């Protein structure tokens, strides 16, 4: 991931195991890009799907640009992701066989272009989430103890 980060989907890493990440381009209109520069985007409940050999992102909310008037688009419209056909077909096979999900992890600028980091994910069960929280708490306690000891 390079460039200025626009938004990160923190909930994705909490709810899913991220197995692989992919960088994709995204098809946007001018007012949407201006809105992204202002940071008006929400990836929280978004997901990606493959329809007809093409990759799409659904549920991604880009707020309408204030000065966009008639050029503004629907904030929740389906947006096409740009990826090589061979990669899309390989992902499609993996998703169908293993029952994985494609989740947007972050949105960022790479030069003047907007890129979306997408993860091939497997859902976490409740006990997996609890285990992660316990590990995080234990690490925090160890760091705290080391910091106290080094004073």
N, C-alpha and C positions, 0 to 999 in steps of 0.2 A: 504494500500500500504506500503510495507516495502522494505528496501534495497536501492541500488543505482539507482536513476532515470536515464534512458538513454535518453528518449525523451518524450515530452508532446505535445499533439495536442491542442494548444490554440484556434485555429480556431473553434474546435468542440463546445466549451462552448459559443462561440460568435454566432454560427449559429444554435445551437440546445438547447432545454431544456433537461437536463439530468435527467431522471426519476429514473433509477436504474443503479448501476454499478456492474460488474461481473469481477472476476479475472479468466483468462484462461492461460493455458500453450500454448506454440507455438512450432511447429515442425520446427527446423532449422538445417542447416548443420554447420560443424566446422568453415569454413571460414566466414560464416554469423555471428556467435557468436563473432569471433575475430573482425569483422568489427563493431559490436555493442559495444564492449568494447572501441573502438576508437570513438564511438558516431556518426558513419556515417549512420544515419537513418532519414527518413522523413515520418511522419504520416499525413501530411497536407491533402492530397486528398484520404485518405484510407477509406474503409468501410468493413463491415463484411456481409457475406451472408450464408444462410443455403441451402446446396444442398445434396440431398440423405441422410438426417439425420446427416450430418456432417457439421461442422462450419469452414468457411474459411475466411481469410482476404485478400482483394484485394487492389491493388494500394499502398501498403506499399513499399517504396523504401529503400532497404539496399544496400549501395554502395559496389562494389566489393572490397575485401581485397587486399591491395597492393601486398603482398607477396604470394597470393593465386594461381597464375598462372592457371593451368588447372582445379583446384578444385573449382574455383569461379562459382557461379550460376547466373542466370538471376536476375538482381536487382529488377525487378517488378513481379517476379513469384508469383503465388497464394500459400499462406502458410496455412497449416491446423492448426486450433486451437483445443486445447485439453480441453474438458469439458464433464461432465457426460451426457449420452444419454437422461436421464430424463429431465435434465435442458435444453438441446438443444430443445427437443420437446415442452417443456413449452414455451420457447422463440419463437419458430416457430409459435405456436398458437397465442401468444400475437401480434407478428408482423403482421400476416395475418388479425387478427380481427381489431386491432386498427390503422393499417398503420403506425407503428413506424419504426425506422431505428436503426441498430447496428453500432456504430461508435467507433473506437479505441481512447481512451482518453490518455493513456500513456503506455510506455514500460519501464520495470525496471527489475533489478536483485533481486531475492529473494534467497539468498544463492548463489549457482552456477547456478541456473536455471533462464531462462528468462521468465518473466510473462508479459501479456498484460492486461491492465485494459480496459474493453469494457463497453460502456454505452448504455442503451436502451434509445433512444432519439426521441424527437418530434421536427420537424422543426420549427424555429421561422419565423414569418412574419416580414416585414420591420418595422412596428410600434412597435413590441416587442423589436427589436434591439435598436430603438431610445429611448424607455422607459428605457432600461437597461443603455444606455449611459447617460441619464439624471440623473438617480439614482446615478450612479458612480460619475458624476460631482458634484452633490449636496453633496455627502458624502465627496468628496475631499475638497470642499469649507468649509464645517463644520469643518473638521479636521484642515484646514489651519487657520480658525478663532480661534479655540481653542488654537492652537499652538501660535498664535500671542498674544492672551489674557494672556497666562501663562508665557510670557516672563518677 
